[in-house]
Structures are given as C-alpha cells and as structure tokens.
Amino acid sequence: MLLRQQILLSVVGFPLIAAAQTTAIYDYVIVGGGAVGLPLAVRLSEDPTKTVVVLEAGNSPNITNLRLNANNFGTANDWQFVTVPQADVGNRVQAQVQGKVLGGGSAINSGMYLRGNKEEYDALEMLGATGWNWESMFAAAKKSEHFHPPSPKQASTLNLTYNPTSHGLSGPISIAIQAVNVSNFFPDFAVPTLEALGHKMNFDPNGGFHNGPSWDFLTALPDSSTRSYAVSGYYLPVINRTNLHVMTESQGTKIIWSAKKKRLASRSDLLMATGVEYIVLDDAGVPQTRTMNARNVILSGSALNTPKILELSGVGDSTTLNRLNITTLVDLPGVGANLCNQPITTASYLLKNGSIDAGNAIRSAIIDIQPFSGYLSAEDLSRSEQLLQTKPDLLSEAQFRVMKKQIKNGVPQMEFAWNVATNSNNITTLTFDRLILSKPFSRGTVHINSTDPLIPPVIDPKYLSAPHDKFAFAKGVQYTRKIVDTEPLKSIIAGPLSPDASVQTDEDFANYVNTVSVSEHHFVGTSAMTPRSEGGVVDPSMVVYGTTNVRVADLSIIANLPGIHTVSLAYMVAERAAEIIKAENNHKF
C-alpha cells in the first residue's frame, strides 16, 4: 500500500473516470467528495453490483505537501466562507475554511491526527446515536489506518513508544509519529518542563485516552512531509473501478423527490428521493443545472454545506423555509442548528540567542491536551463551576449534562501545541501555535438566505458566546506564562512576544482572545444524530427523518464535538457509514 501511494503521488494531477451517464439510475449518489464522501464511495463500490457516483463541487489537484496546507486557504480549493460579525469576539467577521476540492478537508488540513477519549464517543450514543460509540468508532478508525512505527533510531532519540493494539496496519491512510527534523528542544526542554508541571507524557494517545502531552501523529507518509489523504489513500488505488464515477466541478444543489410518498410498516408516509440536481459550468462559464438519478442519496457536503442542500430541498425549519417561500416537506428545526466549532489562538515567546537548534519539523512536535484541572487553579476551578450553573443558549439540556460530566471526569478541554522555529533574522521563538478550546459550549447556526444555490449560507457560530468559553480559553493562553516560567524552559526564555508583556490581568487575556482568536475549522453538529424530538436530523442509520432513502454522512451528524482535530473523525464516520449501509444494502426502497 505504501509503495502504491508513493507511485500515485509522484504524478502531478490525475485523471478521473469518465462522467456518469445522466440517464442511468445509480444505486448511490453521494453529494460531496470530501474526507467522508470519497472514502464512503470507495467502500460502497467494493460491491461490484452497486453503482456509485460522487458529485464534488471542487476540482482534483494532487495536493501532497503538508507544509504548504495553508497556501490553499482563500483559494479555489476553499469554499471561502465567512461568518456574520461575531459579537463576542470583537464583532469580527471570520474566515471559515472548508475544502472545495476532491478529498475536502483531508486535502488542505494540517494533517494532525488525534482521536480523543473513549468517553467522548460513548457520549454520542448517550445522545441518541445508537451503535455510534467508542467500540464501533475505534474499530472504524483502525480500518482506515496504516500506521508506520518509528525507526529504532527515532525511537531512541526521542524516547518514542506506541501501543500496537491501538493502530491499524493495513488501512488506506498512512499515520506516522512526527520524528524527522525534530529539535533537541523537545526532549531536552519541553518534556522535562511538562513533567515538572505534572503533565506526564502519553506515548500513544490513540487508544481511547489522550490526556497529557504526546508526540504529534500526522496523516503523512513516514519520514516525509507527503500528505496521505482521502484521494491518495482511498481513491487513487481504485481509480479504474468501473462502478465508481467521480465527477468534479459538479455542485450538488437539491434533492429531487418522488411525487408519491413511501409508506413503511407502522410508519407514516415518507419522502422518497429519485435523484439530485447539480450545477456545472459550460464552456462559457455559465452555470447549467443537470440531474442525476439515484436509488439512494447521501449528502456529504460538510456541516456548513449539507444544511443548505436540505433546506433548498424543503427539509428544515419551516420558519426559515417559509421566509424564502420554500414549501416545507419535512419540518426539521434541527437542520442548520447546533453548529459547533473550536476557537484557536497563539502565544509566542522569544528564546535566548543560540540556546537551541530549532530543527525543521513539519508541525508542532508535541501536543499537550489538558483537562481543566491541568491548567486552572483551585480558584479558577471554582469560577468554572459557578459559570456552568447556567446552560448556554442553543445548547440542549442533554448535551449540557454530558459535557459537564466529561469535565468532572477529567476529559481534556484545552490543547497546547508546541512549536519552535528560527526566522531569516536568526531569531528563534517558541510558539504555542495551536491554543485550542477543544470542547466549547457555544453553539451557532448555518442557514440559507436565498433560493439561489450558488449563494453561500449565512454562518453564525456565535464564537465565545458562552461565558465559560471565554473564561476557559483566556485562562489557557494565560497558562502559557506559567509554562515558560518553569525550569528547565525558563532558563532559555528571553520574554513574551505575543501577547506582549503588557498583557497581565485576566481582563487583558480575555481582551486578547477577543481580538486575535480565529476559527479552527472543525465544524460539526448541524444535522445531528439525535432523536427527532430533541432537534435531531438523522437517525442512527443516518437516514434523514421523514425520508426513506436520503442519508447524511459527514461531520454534521456528530452532535457533540470530541476534543480533537477532526480528520480522524471523518474517516471514522466514513468507515462506520459504509458498515451500516452495506448491512442494509439488500433493503429495497
């Protein structure tokens, strides 16, 4: 598999299978060829009797260099979404990066691979997603993974260990511990400082317990900065599969419904899809609407795009639809609600000249994942409990209970990612380049504001609107001052750069996150897999309530965000979705 990926990635760009026939009826039409949709298509097409079409709005460049991932932000490979002004972070408009490219976010993300804690996945089942728990998701994760252990030399140099039972060894996506060009700063200064703070190294956080600092795991080929992603891992090895058709620059816009509803035993009449409308550009660049016939429709457009397609199709909150004169076919107020994403900021410190060799690691070499007890003082913990006496707006009671229980049980809430670099002026800095509030309480919305499918949705994540989020996030930034004031790190710190030395008080740090925090682009929740009576949109089989043959398979179904980087979750959803659909593939609609 590794050799196969290397050969395929040596090609600049790649061909796509000929476009599907628009007159045929396909077993599965998947709207969105991202980190869930494309792997799901590959898995479903393993059955040669099933025909699968993927409609991907973006193009198909071969994106391989993890170091250059941010070069895709704000380009044609990004949907270039923005929020409405965010009242609780200085009324700023924020970019919301989403991959508009084959492979989706897996093609343009930073490649950091975290799975989270067992309790976070079991919580999904507690919220109504029967069968979606740690046991099933862990198995799905290993099915997607081809883990590459570090070499004996790397293991010795950085004291790397891992648990073989926590990994898959034959899956499509290469996972490797970042062990190339890592600075001596990390074993000599970072690890001893963390241990002095009581943060014990977690040498393999992938088995259901990721508390504490660990070496960074990346979706990359070993000993390289070459990205392993949905395209290179899942799709290219089967690109010649004749029952799988991938159509790029084809934006799915609307579900086509049968004039007749389907009655199932002991159930009311249900909508049945017969296909999908999609848009392509003609040679003159003019949008043309076409249709694709389907026995089953699977929406995999992301937590920001899927609600738009549902709403344009008459499925959603009747108030939103009535405002745009769209006939409500299924009244589901949960469509576009419960939008959750993590805020992120940075803090940097000047190192004394000549104190270390910065190395040239791809990403932050060490990630420290801490519960509140790991960075809040006793006084701060008391303030935290006080703030959590009141449920934040837009968060369900069930979610609120689950999240508070996780805090009590020590589930991590804050990520501190450590990176060192030397610039062209020979100035070396320690930057906590990912200070992430991993499990925010704030919830927002994403809805259409036009019947034109080419107009972006209105995105209002309401960042830091929950008072506890702003408090805990600002305290995380403030905690970096304690880190750099701890030996042996303290001996090589020259001083703070950002926030600078004038930022001292709780109010100063709160103002800092108001001013400079941005989105981490880990969106979930807007088609939640919870009971319909509690605002859910899909059932545990991913079928949209009120329909028979329309599913959602992307991160919008995840009701409560694990404290992770979400590419691992995307592959889990893809593999779990494939298992469920294959088990039902003899069901005739």
C-alpha positions as CSV (number, residue, x, y, z in Angstrom):
1,M,0.0,0.0,0.0
2,L,2.8,2.5,0.9
3,L,4.6,1.9,-2.4
4,R,1.4,2.3,-4.2
5,Q,0.7,5.6,-2.6
6,Q,4.2,6.9,-3.4
7,I,3.9,5.9,-7.0
8,L,0.5,7.6,-7.3
9,L,1.6,10.7,-5.5
10,S,4.5,11.1,-7.9
11,V,2.0,12.1,-10.6
12,V,1.1,15.7,-11.0
13,G,-2.7,15.7,-11.1
14,F,-4.6,12.6,-12.0
15,P,-7.4,11.6,-14.4
16,L,-10.9,11.0,-13.4
17,I,-13.2,8.2,-14.5
18,A,-15.5,9.3,-17.4
19,A,-18.6,11.2,-16.2
20,A,-21.5,9.1,-15.1
21,Q,-24.4,8.8,-17.6
22,T,-27.1,11.2,-16.5
23,T,-29.9,8.9,-17.9
24,A,-28.9,5.9,-15.8
25,I,-30.2,5.2,-12.3
26,Y,-27.3,4.8,-9.8
27,D,-27.5,2.9,-6.6
28,Y,-25.8,5.7,-4.6
29,V,-25.3,9.4,-5.5
30,I,-23.0,11.0,-2.9
31,V,-23.1,14.8,-2.8
32,G,-19.6,15.8,-1.7
33,G,-16.3,14.1,-2.3
34,G,-14.5,15.1,0.9
35,A,-12.9,13.2,3.7
36,V,-16.1,11.3,4.4
37,G,-17.9,11.2,1.0
38,L,-14.9,9.9,-1.1
39,P,-13.9,7.1,1.2
40,L,-17.5,6.1,1.6
41,A,-17.9,5.9,-2.1
42,V,-14.9,3.7,-2.4
43,R,-16.2,1.4,0.3
44,L,-19.7,1.1,-1.2
45,S,-18.2,0.4,-4.7
46,E,-16.4,-2.6,-3.3
47,D,-19.7,-4.4,-4.1
48,P,-19.4,-4.7,-7.9
49,T,-23.2,-4.9,-8.2
50,K,-23.6,-1.4,-6.9
51,T,-23.0,1.8,-8.9
52,V,-21.8,4.8,-7.1
53,V,-21.5,8.4,-8.2
54,V,-19.7,11.2,-6.4
55,L,-20.6,14.8,-7.2
56,E,-17.7,17.1,-6.0
57,A,-18.0,20.9,-6.4
58,G,-14.3,21.4,-6.4
59,N,-11.5,20.3,-8.8
60,S,-9.0,17.5,-8.4
61,P,-5.5,18.9,-7.9
62,N,-2.9,16.5,-6.4
63,I,-2.2,18.2,-3.0
64,T,0.7,16.5,-1.3
65,N,2.8,18.8,0.8
66,L,1.7,19.1,4.4
67,R,4.0,22.1,4.9
68,L,2.0,24.1,2.4
69,N,-1.5,23.4,3.6
70,A,-2.4,27.0,4.4
71,N,-1.5,28.0,0.9
72,N,-4.9,26.6,-0.1
73,F,-6.9,28.8,2.2
74,G,-8.7,31.6,0.4
75,T,-8.1,30.0,-3.0
76,A,-10.2,28.0,-5.4
77,N,-9.6,24.9,-3.2
78,D,-11.5,26.6,-0.3
79,W,-15.2,27.5,-0.2
80,Q,-14.1,30.8,1.2
81,F,-17.0,31.1,3.6
82,V,-17.1,33.8,6.2
83,T,-19.2,34.4,9.3
84,V,-21.5,37.2,10.1
85,P,-19.9,39.6,12.6
86,Q,-19.2,37.7,15.8
87,A,-20.4,39.8,18.7
88,D,-18.4,38.1,21.4
89,V,-15.0,38.3,19.6
90,G,-14.9,42.0,18.9
91,N,-17.6,41.9,16.2
92,R,-15.2,40.5,13.8
93,V,-16.0,38.6,10.6
94,Q,-14.1,35.3,10.5
95,A,-13.0,33.1,7.6
96,Q,-14.4,29.6,7.7
97,V,-12.1,27.3,5.7
98,Q,-13.7,24.3,4.1
99,G,-12.1,22.2,1.4
100,K,-13.7,22.8,-2.0
101,V,-11.6,20.1,-3.6
102,L,-11.6,16.3,-4.1
103,G,-10.7,15.0,-0.7
104,G,-12.2,18.0,1.1
105,G,-10.6,19.0,4.4
106,S,-8.2,16.0,4.2
107,A,-6.6,17.7,1.2
108,I,-5.9,21.0,2.8
109,N,-5.7,20.4,6.6
110,S,-2.6,20.5,8.8
111,G,-2.5,16.7,9.0
112,M,-2.6,16.5,12.8
113,Y,-4.2,13.2,13.9
114,L,-6.0,12.9,17.3
115,R,-8.7,10.5,18.3
116,G,-9.9,11.7,21.7
117,N,-11.2,9.9,24.7
118,K,-13.4,6.9,24.9
119,E,-16.0,8.8,26.9
120,E,-16.4,11.3,24.2
121,Y,-17.6,8.7,21.7
122,D,-19.7,6.8,24.2
123,A,-21.4,10.2,24.7
124,L,-22.6,10.2,21.1
125,E,-24.6,7.0,21.9
126,M,-25.9,8.6,25.1
127,L,-27.3,11.5,23.0
128,G,-29.2,9.1,20.8
129,A,-26.7,7.7,18.2
130,T,-27.3,4.1,18.9
131,G,-24.3,2.0,17.7
132,W,-22.0,5.0,17.5
133,N,-19.7,4.5,20.5
134,W,-16.1,4.0,21.3
135,E,-16.1,0.4,20.4
136,S,-17.5,0.8,16.9
137,M,-15.6,4.1,16.2
138,F,-12.3,2.7,17.4
139,A,-12.7,-0.3,15.0
140,A,-13.6,2.1,12.2
141,A,-10.5,4.2,12.9
142,K,-8.2,1.2,12.7
143,K,-9.9,0.1,9.5
144,S,-8.9,3.4,7.9
145,E,-5.3,3.4,9.3
146,H,-1.9,2.2,8.0
147,F,0.3,3.0,11.0
148,H,4.1,3.3,10.4
149,P,6.1,2.8,13.6
150,P,9.1,5.0,14.2
151,S,12.5,3.6,13.3
152,P,14.7,2.2,16.2
153,K,16.9,5.3,15.8
154,Q,14.0,7.7,16.0
155,A,12.5,5.8,19.0
156,S,15.8,6.0,20.8
157,T,16.5,9.7,20.0
158,L,13.1,11.0,21.1
159,N,12.1,8.2,23.5
160,L,9.1,7.2,21.3
161,T,6.9,4.3,22.2
162,Y,3.5,3.3,20.9
163,N,0.8,0.6,21.6
164,P,0.4,-1.7,18.6
165,T,-3.1,-2.6,19.6
166,S,-4.2,1.0,19.2
167,H,-3.5,1.0,15.4
168,G,-4.5,-0.4,12.1
169,L,-1.7,-1.7,9.9
170,S,-3.3,-2.2,6.5
171,G,-5.7,0.7,6.0
172,P,-5.6,3.4,3.3
173,I,-4.4,6.4,5.3
174,S,-0.8,6.5,6.4
175,I,-0.3,7.7,10.0
176,A,3.2,8.3,11.4
177,I,4.7,9.9,14.5
178,Q,6.5,13.1,13.6
179,A,10.1,12.2,14.2
180,V,12.0,13.8,11.4
181,N,14.0,17.1,11.9
182,V,12.6,17.5,15.4
183,S,14.6,19.9,17.5
184,N,16.6,18.8,20.6
185,F,14.4,21.4,22.3
186,F,11.6,18.9,22.8
187,P,13.4,16.1,24.6
188,D,15.8,18.5,26.4
189,F,13.4,21.3,27.4
190,A,9.8,20.7,26.6
191,V,9.4,17.2,28.0
192,P,11.2,18.0,31.3
193,T,9.2,21.2,31.7
194,L,5.9,19.5,31.2
195,E,6.8,16.8,33.7
196,A,7.8,19.5,36.2
197,L,4.3,20.8,35.7
198,G,2.8,17.4,36.4
199,H,1.9,16.7,32.8
200,K,3.1,13.1,32.2
201,M,3.9,12.1,28.7
202,N,1.2,10.0,27.0
203,F,3.2,8.0,24.4
204,D,0.3,6.7,22.5
205,P,-3.0,8.8,22.8
206,N,-4.9,6.8,20.2
207,G,-6.3,4.0,22.4
208,G,-9.1,6.0,24.0
209,F,-7.2,8.1,26.5
210,H,-5.4,11.2,25.1
211,N,-4.8,13.2,28.3
212,G,-1.4,14.9,28.6
213,P,1.4,15.7,26.2
214,S,2.2,13.4,23.3
215,W,4.3,13.4,20.2
216,D,2.4,14.5,17.2
217,F,0.8,11.9,14.9
218,L,0.4,13.0,11.3
219,T,-1.5,11.8,8.3
220,A,1.7,11.5,6.3
221,L,3.9,9.0,4.6
222,P,6.7,8.1,7.1
223,D,9.9,10.2,7.2
224,S,8.4,12.8,4.8
225,S,6.1,15.8,4.6
226,T,4.0,14.0,2.0
227,R,0.3,14.1,2.8
228,S,-1.8,10.9,3.0
229,Y,-5.4,11.8,2.4
230,A,-8.7,10.6,1.0
231,V,-7.6,10.9,-2.6
232,S,-4.2,9.2,-2.4
233,G,-5.2,6.6,0.2
234,Y,-8.7,5.6,-0.8
235,Y,-9.4,6.7,-4.3
236,L,-6.3,6.5,-6.5
237,P,-5.7,2.8,-5.8
238,V,-9.1,2.0,-7.3
239,I,-9.4,4.8,-9.8
240,N,-10.2,2.3,-12.6
241,R,-13.1,0.7,-10.8
242,T,-15.9,0.8,-13.4
243,N,-18.8,1.1,-11.0
244,L,-17.4,4.2,-9.3
245,H,-17.8,7.5,-11.0
246,V,-16.3,10.7,-9.6
247,M,-17.4,14.0,-11.1
248,T,-15.6,17.1,-10.1
249,E,-16.7,20.7,-10.7
250,S,-20.2,19.3,-10.2
251,Q,-22.0,21.1,-7.3
252,G,-25.0,19.2,-5.8
253,T,-27.7,21.6,-5.0
254,K,-31.1,20.0,-4.4
255,I,-32.8,16.6,-3.8
256,I,-35.4,15.5,-6.4
257,W,-38.4,13.9,-4.7
258,S,-40.8,11.4,-6.0
259,A,-44.4,12.6,-6.5
260,K,-45.5,9.7,-4.4
261,K,-44.6,9.1,-0.8
262,K,-43.5,5.8,0.5
263,R,-45.4,4.1,3.3
264,L,-43.4,1.7,5.5
265,A,-44.9,-0.7,8.0
266,S,-46.0,1.1,11.2
267,R,-44.7,4.4,9.9
268,S,-46.2,7.5,8.3
269,D,-45.8,8.4,4.7
270,L,-42.1,9.3,4.0
271,L,-40.5,11.3,1.2
272,M,-38.6,9.3,-1.3
273,A,-35.7,10.8,-3.4
274,T,-35.3,9.9,-7.0
275,G,-32.2,11.9,-7.7
276,V,-30.2,15.1,-7.3
277,E,-29.9,18.4,-9.1
278,Y,-26.4,19.6,-9.6
279,I,-24.7,22.6,-11.3
280,V,-21.8,22.5,-13.8
281,L,-20.3,25.4,-15.8
282,D,-20.4,25.3,-19.5
283,D,-17.5,26.3,-21.7
284,A,-18.5,30.0,-21.3
285,G,-18.6,29.7,-17.5
286,V,-22.4,29.8,-17.3
287,P,-24.0,27.6,-14.7
288,Q,-26.0,24.8,-16.1
289,T,-28.4,22.7,-13.9
290,R,-28.5,18.9,-14.6
291,T,-29.9,15.9,-12.8
292,M,-28.6,12.6,-11.6
293,N,-31.0,9.7,-11.0
294,A,-30.5,7.8,-7.8
295,R,-31.9,4.9,-5.7
296,N,-30.2,6.4,-2.7
297,V,-28.9,9.9,-2.0
298,I,-26.2,10.5,0.5
299,L,-25.3,14.1,1.5
300,S,-21.7,14.5,2.4
301,G,-21.1,18.2,1.9
302,S,-19.9,19.2,5.4
303,A,-21.6,20.8,8.4
304,L,-21.7,24.1,6.6
305,N,-23.0,22.8,3.2
306,T,-25.3,20.0,4.0
307,P,-27.9,22.1,5.7
308,K,-28.1,24.3,2.6
309,I,-29.0,21.4,0.4
310,L,-31.6,20.1,2.8
311,E,-33.2,23.5,3.1
312,L,-33.3,24.1,-0.6
313,S,-34.9,20.7,-0.9
314,G,-37.7,21.6,1.5
315,V,-36.3,19.9,4.6
316,G,-35.6,22.1,7.6
317,D,-37.1,24.6,10.0
318,S,-40.4,25.8,8.5
319,T,-39.8,29.3,9.7
320,T,-36.6,29.5,7.6
321,L,-38.2,27.9,4.6
322,N,-41.4,30.0,4.7
323,R,-39.4,33.2,4.7
324,L,-38.0,32.2,1.3
325,N,-41.3,30.8,0.0
326,I,-39.9,27.2,0.0
327,T,-42.6,24.6,0.6
328,T,-41.8,22.7,3.8
329,L,-41.8,19.0,3.0
330,V,-40.3,17.8,6.3
331,D,-40.3,20.2,9.3
332,L,-36.9,19.6,11.0
333,P,-35.9,22.6,13.1
334,G,-32.6,20.9,13.8
335,V,-31.3,21.4,10.3
336,G,-28.6,24.1,10.5
337,A,-28.8,24.3,14.3
338,N,-26.2,23.1,16.8
339,L,-23.2,24.4,14.9
340,C,-20.1,23.8,16.9
341,N,-16.5,24.7,16.2
342,Q,-13.4,25.3,18.2
343,P,-11.7,28.7,18.6
344,I,-8.0,28.9,18.3
345,T,-5.2,31.4,19.0
346,T,-1.5,31.5,19.6
347,A,1.1,32.7,22.1
348,S,4.8,33.1,21.3
349,Y,8.0,33.7,23.3
350,L,11.5,34.8,22.4
351,L,14.2,32.2,23.1
352,K,17.7,33.3,24.1
353,N,20.0,33.5,21.1
354,G,21.9,30.3,20.4
355,S,20.1,28.3,23.1
356,I,18.7,25.6,20.8
357,D,18.8,24.3,17.2
358,A,15.2,24.8,16.1
359,G,15.2,21.9,13.7
360,N,12.6,21.8,10.9
361,A,9.6,19.8,12.0
362,I,6.5,19.8,9.8
363,R,4.1,20.7,12.7
364,S,4.1,21.2,16.4
365,A,6.2,18.3,17.6
366,I,4.4,18.0,21.0
367,I,0.7,18.5,21.7
368,D,-0.4,18.8,25.3
369,I,-4.1,18.0,25.9
370,Q,-5.3,19.1,29.3
371,P,-8.5,18.9,31.4
372,F,-9.4,22.0,33.3
373,S,-7.7,20.6,36.4
374,G,-4.4,20.5,34.4
375,Y,-4.2,24.3,33.9
376,L,-6.8,26.0,36.1
377,S,-6.0,27.0,39.6
378,A,-8.3,26.0,42.5
379,E,-9.8,29.5,42.4
380,D,-10.3,29.2,38.6
381,L,-12.0,25.8,39.0
382,S,-14.4,27.3,41.5
383,R,-15.2,30.1,39.0
384,S,-15.7,27.4,36.3
385,E,-18.3,25.6,38.4
386,Q,-20.1,28.9,39.0
387,L,-20.2,29.7,35.3
388,L,-21.6,26.3,34.5
389,Q,-24.6,26.7,36.8
390,T,-26.4,28.2,33.8
391,K,-26.9,26.4,30.5
392,P,-25.6,28.4,27.5
393,D,-28.1,29.4,24.8
394,L,-28.7,27.0,21.9
395,L,-27.1,24.0,23.7
396,S,-29.5,21.2,24.6
397,E,-30.0,20.0,28.1
398,A,-28.7,16.6,27.2
399,Q,-25.5,18.0,25.7
400,F,-25.1,20.3,28.7
401,R,-25.3,17.3,31.1
402,V,-22.9,15.2,29.0
403,M,-20.3,18.0,28.7
404,K,-20.4,18.8,32.4
405,K,-20.0,15.1,33.3
406,Q,-16.9,15.0,31.0
407,I,-15.4,17.9,32.7
408,K,-15.9,16.2,36.1
409,N,-14.3,13.0,34.8
410,G,-11.2,14.8,33.5
411,V,-11.8,14.7,29.8
412,P,-9.4,17.2,28.2
413,Q,-10.7,20.7,27.3
414,M,-7.7,22.6,26.0
415,E,-4.9,21.9,23.5
416,F,-1.4,23.4,23.8
417,A,0.6,22.7,20.7
418,W,4.4,23.4,21.0
419,N,6.5,24.6,18.0
420,V,9.9,26.2,17.7
421,A,11.3,28.0,14.6
422,T,14.1,30.3,13.6
423,N,13.4,33.1,11.1
424,S,15.6,34.7,8.5
425,N,17.0,37.1,11.0
426,N,18.2,34.2,13.2
427,I,15.6,34.9,15.8
428,T,14.2,31.7,17.5
429,T,10.8,31.5,19.0
430,L,8.7,29.1,21.0
431,T,5.2,29.4,19.7
432,F,2.1,27.7,21.1
433,D,0.7,27.8,17.6
434,R,-2.4,25.9,18.4
435,L,-4.1,27.1,21.6
436,I,-7.5,25.5,21.1
437,L,-10.5,25.4,23.4
438,S,-11.3,21.8,22.4
439,K,-14.8,21.4,23.7
440,P,-16.7,24.8,23.6
441,F,-20.2,25.2,24.9
442,S,-21.0,27.9,22.4
443,R,-23.4,26.8,19.6
444,G,-24.5,28.6,16.5
445,T,-26.4,28.2,13.2
446,V,-26.0,28.0,9.5
447,H,-28.9,28.6,7.2
448,I,-29.7,29.7,3.7
449,N,-30.8,33.3,3.0
450,S,-31.6,32.8,-0.7
451,T,-33.1,30.2,-3.0
452,D,-30.0,30.6,-5.3
453,P,-27.9,27.5,-4.6
454,L,-24.7,29.4,-5.6
455,I,-25.1,32.0,-2.8
456,P,-23.2,30.9,0.4
457,P,-25.2,30.1,3.6
458,V,-25.3,32.6,6.5
459,I,-22.9,31.3,9.1
460,D,-23.2,32.4,12.7
461,P,-21.1,30.2,15.0
462,K,-21.5,32.6,17.9
463,Y,-17.9,32.1,19.0
464,L,-17.2,32.5,22.7
465,S,-20.9,33.5,23.3
466,A,-21.0,31.1,26.2
467,P,-19.3,33.0,29.1
468,H,-17.5,29.8,30.3
469,D,-15.8,29.5,26.9
470,K,-14.2,32.9,27.0
471,F,-13.1,32.4,30.6
472,A,-11.6,29.0,30.0
473,F,-10.0,30.0,26.7
474,A,-8.4,33.1,28.1
475,K,-7.1,31.1,31.0
476,G,-5.4,28.7,28.6
477,V,-3.5,31.5,27.0
478,Q,-2.6,32.9,30.4
479,Y,-1.3,29.4,31.4
480,T,1.5,29.6,28.8
481,R,3.1,32.2,31.1
482,K,3.3,29.6,33.8
483,I,4.8,27.1,31.4
484,V,7.6,29.4,30.3
485,D,8.3,30.3,33.9
486,T,9.0,26.6,34.7
487,E,12.5,25.1,34.6
488,P,14.3,24.0,32.5
489,L,12.4,26.0,29.9
490,K,12.6,29.2,32.0
491,S,16.4,29.3,31.6
492,I,16.2,29.9,27.8
493,I,13.2,32.2,27.7
494,A,14.0,35.9,26.8
495,G,10.5,37.2,27.1
496,P,6.9,37.2,25.7
497,L,6.2,38.4,22.2
498,S,2.5,37.8,21.7
499,P,0.7,38.6,23.8
500,D,3.4,41.0,24.9
501,A,4.5,41.8,28.4
502,S,1.8,44.5,28.8
503,V,-0.9,41.7,28.9
504,Q,-1.0,40.7,32.6
505,T,-4.5,40.6,34.1
506,D,-7.5,38.3,33.5
507,E,-9.2,41.1,31.7
508,D,-6.1,41.6,29.4
509,F,-6.1,38.0,28.4
510,A,-9.8,38.0,27.8
511,N,-9.4,41.0,25.5
512,Y,-6.5,39.2,23.8
513,V,-8.7,36.3,22.8
514,N,-11.5,38.7,21.8
515,T,-9.1,40.4,19.5
516,V,-7.0,37.6,17.9
517,S,-8.7,34.3,18.2
518,V,-10.0,32.7,15.0
519,S,-11.7,29.6,13.8
520,E,-10.0,26.1,13.8
521,H,-12.4,25.0,11.1
522,H,-13.6,21.8,12.9
523,F,-17.3,22.1,12.2
524,V,-19.9,19.6,13.5
525,G,-23.4,19.2,14.6
526,T,-25.8,20.8,12.1
527,S,-27.5,17.6,11.1
528,A,-27.3,16.0,14.5
529,M,-27.8,12.2,15.0
530,T,-30.1,12.7,18.0
531,P,-33.8,11.9,18.5
532,R,-36.1,14.0,16.3
533,S,-38.0,15.1,19.4
534,E,-34.7,16.6,20.7
535,G,-33.9,18.5,17.5
536,G,-32.2,15.6,15.7
537,V,-32.0,15.5,11.9
538,V,-30.9,11.9,11.2
539,D,-31.4,8.5,12.9
540,P,-28.6,6.1,13.8
541,S,-28.7,4.7,10.3
542,M,-28.0,8.3,9.1
543,V,-31.4,8.5,7.3
544,V,-33.0,11.9,7.4
545,Y,-36.1,11.9,9.5
546,G,-39.2,11.9,7.3
547,T,-37.4,10.3,4.3
548,T,-36.7,6.8,3.2
549,N,-33.6,6.9,1.1
550,V,-31.8,10.1,2.0
551,R,-28.8,9.9,4.3
552,V,-26.3,12.4,5.7
553,A,-22.7,11.1,6.1
554,D,-20.4,13.9,7.1
555,L,-19.4,15.6,10.4
556,S,-22.7,17.4,10.6
557,I,-24.2,14.3,12.1
558,I,-21.8,14.4,15.2
559,A,-23.9,16.1,17.9
560,N,-21.1,16.8,20.3
561,L,-17.5,17.5,19.2
562,P,-14.7,15.4,20.7
563,G,-11.7,17.4,21.7
564,I,-9.7,16.5,18.6
565,H,-8.6,17.5,15.1
566,T,-11.5,16.2,13.0
567,V,-9.8,14.3,10.1
568,S,-9.7,11.1,12.3
569,L,-13.4,11.6,13.0
570,A,-14.1,12.0,9.3
571,Y,-12.5,8.6,8.5
572,M,-14.3,7.0,11.4
573,V,-17.7,8.3,10.0
574,A,-16.9,7.1,6.5
575,E,-16.0,3.6,7.6
576,R,-18.8,3.3,10.1
577,A,-21.3,4.6,7.5
578,A,-20.1,2.1,5.0
579,E,-20.6,-0.7,7.5
580,I,-24.2,0.4,8.2
581,I,-25.2,0.9,4.6
582,K,-23.6,-2.4,3.4
583,A,-25.5,-4.2,6.2
584,E,-28.7,-2.8,4.7
585,N,-27.8,-2.9,1.0
586,N,-30.4,-5.5,0.3
587,H,-33.2,-3.2,1.5
588,K,-35.3,-2.1,-1.4
589,F,-36.8,1.3,-1.5
